[in-house]
């Protein structure tokens, strides 16, 4: 059975005090939920990761990073390494978010290198990918998604996929209020699973968790999560409010 995951990507939001208050409140909100085979994840800003890990200790909340560099050490001003994350108890990192690709020019090649570092360090990644609106309108969305997966991940060995969580995020549905219909999400998630099976095998395709990321809210989460190939969500804005995030967790 695939693991269900609800992950909150906080982006450039929440200072230390707000982060700690949120974790305290979320711990209380979900402590009595069964959450069988379900992971609850939050990704605070780098400066708050250490305190967040301590606050979330002995709870159902996992703390992950929003990004990391592919190098272990070196002259890379402003960057964070996998070893630095592991030293404070962070073992999972989001890679390839559309905002990193768009605003910081992260290429498929650079992301493949980051993924390699994740594997080498014994870490885990939530690997993001997805098409732009023009790709969807031109009926090119499947080829774009396939290209991003092949370039970023298909150099890995089958055994490495135990460290991979996928997050399909149609870029046109991030922060716009637009959402892919549950049927569109299922169609893409099924396609993703099919190309993984073709490259590797049925077992790898069946075991990888594929999250949907694109304006998931308490009002649409249950319907989206009900689709057979949707294993949870990478949540943006709604993950900044404890009540909304809890409602989405309940919907899984």
WOBELHU-V304458 format. One record per residue. N is the residue number from 1. RES is the residue in one letter. D_FIRST is the distance of its C-alpha to the first C-alpha in whole Angstrom. Layout:
n = {N:N}
res = {RES:RES}
d_first = {D_FIRST:D_FIRST}
This chain:
n = {1:2:3:4:5:6:7:8:9:10:11:12:13:14:15:16:17:18:19:20:21:22:23:24:25:26:27:28:29:30:31:32:33:34:35:36:37:38:39:40:41:42:43:44:45:46:47:48:49:50:51:52:53:54:55:56:57:58:59:60:61:62:63:64:65:66:67:68:69:70:71:72:73:74:75:76:77:78:79:80:81:82:83:84:85:86:87:88:89:90:91:92:93:94:95:96:97:98:99:100:101:102:103:104:105:106:107:108:109:110:111:112:113:114:115:116:117:118:119:120:121:122:123:124:125:126:127:128:129:130:131:132:133:134:135:136:137:138:139:140:141:142:143:144:145:146:147:148:149:150:151:152:153:154:155:156:157:158:159:160:161:162:163:164:165:166:167:168:169:170:171:172:173:174:175:176:177:178:179:180:181:182:183:184:185:186:187:188:189:190:191:192:193:194:195:196:197:198:199:200:201:202:203:204:205:206:207:208:209:210:211:212:213:214:215:216:217:218:219:220:221:222:223:224:225:226:227:228:229:230:231:232:233:234:235:236:237:238:239:240:241:242:243:244:245:246:247:248:249:250:251:252}
res = {X:X:X:X:X:X:X:X:X:X:X:X:X:X:X:X:X:X:X:X:X:X:X:X:X:X:X:X:X:X:X:X:X:X:X:X:X:X:X:X:X:X:X:X:X:X:X:X:X:X:X:X:X:X:X:X:X:X:X:X:X:X:X:X:X:X:X:X:X:X:X:X:X:X:X:X:X:X:X:X:X:X:X:X:X:X:X:X:X:X:X:X:X:X:X:X:X:X:X:X:X:X:X:X:X:X:X:X:X:X:X:X:X:X:X:X:X:X:X:X:X:X:X:X:X:X:X:X:X:X:X:X:X:X:X:X:X:X:X:X:X:X:X:X:X:X:X:X:X:X:X:X:X:X:X:X:X:X:X:X:X:X:X:X:X:X:X:X:X:X:X:X:X:X:X:X:X:X:X:X:X:X:X:X:X:X:X:X:X:X:X:X:X:X:X:X:X:X:X:X:X:X:X:X:X:X:X:X:X:X:X:X:X:X:X:X:X:X:X:X:X:X:X:X:X:X:X:X:X:X:X:X:X:X:X:X:X:X:X:X:X:X:X:X:X:X:X:X:X:X:X:X}
d_first = {0:4:7:9:13:16:19:22:25:28:30:34:34:34:37:36:37:35:32:33:34:30:28:30:30:26:25:27:26:22:23:23:19:16:14:11:8:11:13:17:19:23:25:29:32:32:35:33:30:32:33:29:28:30:30:26:26:25:23:19:21:20:23:23:26:27:28:30:32:31:34:34:38:41:43:40:42:39:36:34:32:29:31:32:29:28:31:30:27:25:22:21:23:23:24:26:26:29:31:31:32:34:36:36:36:33:33:30:32:32:28:27:30:28:24:26:27:24:23:26:26:23:21:19:19:18:20:22:24:25:28:31:33:35:33:31:35:36:32:32:28:26:28:29:25:25:27:26:23:25:28:25:22:23:25:22:21:18:17:18:15:13:16:16:14:16:18:20:23:26:29:31:28:29:31:33:32:30:27:25:25:21:22:23:20:18:20:20:16:16:19:18:15:18:20:17:17:20:21:19:16:14:11:12:12:9:7:10:10:13:15:18:21:24:26:23:25:24:26:24:20:19:20:18:15:15:15:12:12:13:10:13:17:20:22:26:29:27:25:29:30:28:28:27:24:23:23:20:18:19:18:14}
